């Protein structure tokens, strides 16, 4: 098995982000406000409940913010929190100019309507890319025509209207581009139709790929349908959240495999595929951990930097008329 190293690619993106922010501060040093107190991207985390996996994911994102010199503020709630409580705090964050991005860590408790809650986030701060105002761009051939996917930020900042793509699908496309994988004309099997599979399939179409989505009903008519789809795939994406749904024996040689899921098997972290079998095969695959995960976080930081940049541009343009004393009053927002 040949390794596709997500950590290496994510480090390249972080270095590019640092350089971009440094250049931005240099270019605004003649403006008194920015010279005396340069702003940095700031992210608001909403963590509901006590799920260990959610705590781990948020912890990784927090440490990445710290490494980049970004700031963050946390909103921690018990499982019993009401929808209205979350709504109130999200609305405060929407109005707080010091907060550039808002992230609600999923999954949420069953009594919280996830889609309804996500729709409350200001689309210009929706760095996860789940708001309908952002997801509509997946239906356009926009990303493939205008983006340099090795570092999307440099393309995104040129656009008049800010919008975000979901972090994991964006990270997967970026990995493939960094690995010089030609997507056009490739048969692509996507196993899983959730928050990763569906938007990713639309991205692949924009790049000329031929994706096939598989779900729990794929084998309803014929028991070997998924096996055939996987066996013909040039690129395989596994994102079901379930271990060993895809039999490694189905996969042909030289297939490019993006293993998205993180599972714990025999007290070890692994992906959705049987790694012992996979390591003996002539394929190209992302490791778990160290593959898609680092690129997902890198794309979150990419989106956060984009949100910050666009908001700073708006502030500079209105610097003569902006009332800087008007901030959100919640004491937990005092992050400076």
C-alpha positions, -999 to +999 in steps of 0.1 A: +000+000+000+013+035-009+005+062+017-013+094+009-001+116+037-027+141+048-004+155+075+022+167+050-004+183+028-021+200+058+012+215+069+017+230+035-017+247+038-009+260+073+023+275+061+004+292+033-022+305+057+005+320+080+022+337+051-011+351+038-020+366+072+015+380+077+014+397+043-021+410+051-009+426+083+021+442+065-003+456+038-025+473+065+002+485+088-004+521+076-039+519+092-035+529+129-061+505+143-046+475+126-010+485+133-015+489+170-038+458+175-038+435+145-067+412+144-064+374+139-090+349+128-113+340+157-136+309+160-165+302+182-170+265+192-203+251+203-199+218+221-231+202+234-230+171+257-202+148+268-194+127+238-157+117+239-153+119+202-167+154+199-144+165+227-114+150+208-124+167+175-129+201+192-096+197+210-077+191+178-093+222+162-085+243+193-048+232+193-046+240+156-059+275+163-033+280+189-005+268+166-016+293+139-019+321+164-057+322+160-081+328+188-112+309+199-140+310+224-159+280+237-196+276+245-201+243+265-235+230+272-251+199+288-272+175+268-303+191+283-297+225+267-327+240+250-329+250+214-337+286+224-306+288+246-284+278+216-303+301+193-297+331+216-260+325+218-256+319+181-274+352+174-250+370+198-220+355+179-235+365+146-235+401+158-201+400+174-175+415+150-147+399+169-160+364+160-152+355+124-165+319+123-190+297+142-188+260+145-214+237+160-199+203+167-221+175+156-238+152+163-263+170+185-288+156+211-319+142+195-341+170+208-321+196+189-331+201+152-296+201+136-307+217+102-327+243+119-299+252+143-273+254+114-296+277+095-294+303+124-256+308+117-247+339+097-238+324+063-207+346+062-195+329+095-206+294+085-171+280+083-184+244+082-202+252+050-235+236+060-259+266+057-282+265+027-268+298+014-234+281+011-245+246+000-263+260-030-229+267-046-224+229-049-249+229-077-228+253-098-197+245-118-179+271-098-152+254-078-137+236-108-135+267-130-122+292-105-103+275-077-067+264-073-075+234-051-039+231-037-046+262-016-083+273-022-080+304-001-061+324-027-089+318-052-117+324-027-105+358-016-109+371-051-146+365-051-171+393-044-195+371-024-180+350+003-192+314+006-178+282+021-176+246+011-179+217+036-144+211+051-141+173+046-152+172+009-130+203+002-101+186+019-105+154-001-105+173-034-075+192-022-057+159-013-063+145-048-051+177-065-020+178-044-013+142-053-018+151-090-047+128-094-067+134-126-104+133-116-119+139-150-133+107-165-125+086-134-151+061-120-156+071-084-174+050-058-186+069-027-198+046+000-219+067+023-245+095+015-242+117+045-225+151+052-194+140+033-207+117+005-234+139-009-215+173-012-184+154-023-203+137-052-214+171-065-178+184-063-166+154-083-191+161-110-178+196-113-143+182-119-156+158-146-156+127-124-182+100-127-193+093-091-217+066-079-232+069-044-239+038-024-260+035+007-277+008+028-301+001+000-275-004-028-277-042-026-315-043-024-320-057-060-288-076-063-265-087-034-234-080-054-242-045-066-218-027-043-191-052-049-193-044-087-193-007-081-163-008-058-145-032-082-148-009-111-138+023-092-106+042-099-112+062-068-129+049-037-143+070-009-155+053+023-175+075+046-202+054+062-191+056+099-192+018+100-162-006+100-157-031+072-187-023+050-164-026+020-145-058+015-109-050+006-109-080-018-134-061-040-109-033-047-088-035-079-051-027-080-039+009-082-072+022-068-069+055-050-086+051-016-098+079+007-108+064+040-128+090+058-142+073+088-124+068+122-132+036+141-119+020+172-112-017+166-094-038+192-086-006+212-068+009+182-079+038+160-084+027+124-105+036+093-134+019+078-113-007+058-095-037+070-059-023+073-042-057+075-056-067+041-052-032+027-014-029+035-008-060+013-025-045-017-011-024-046-033+006-039-028+043-029-046+051+004-049+077+032-039+064+066-061+066+097-053+086+116-032+111+096-051+111+063-084+129+058-086+142+094-057+167+092-070+180+058-105+185+072-090+207+100-068+225+075-099+233+053-117+246+085-087+270+090-088+279+053-125+288+057-120+307+089-091+327+073-114+335+044-142+346+067-118+368+087-103+383+056-136+393+041-148+407+073-116+427+078-120+441+043-155+453+052-142+469+083-114+488+065-138+500+039-161+515+066-134+524+091-145+561+091-181+553+100-178+521+120-188+524+157-162+502+174-178+504+208-207+482+198-198+446+207-219+417+220-224+420+258-222+384+268-191+382+291-180+349+275-174+368+243-146+389+259-118+370+241-094+399+236 
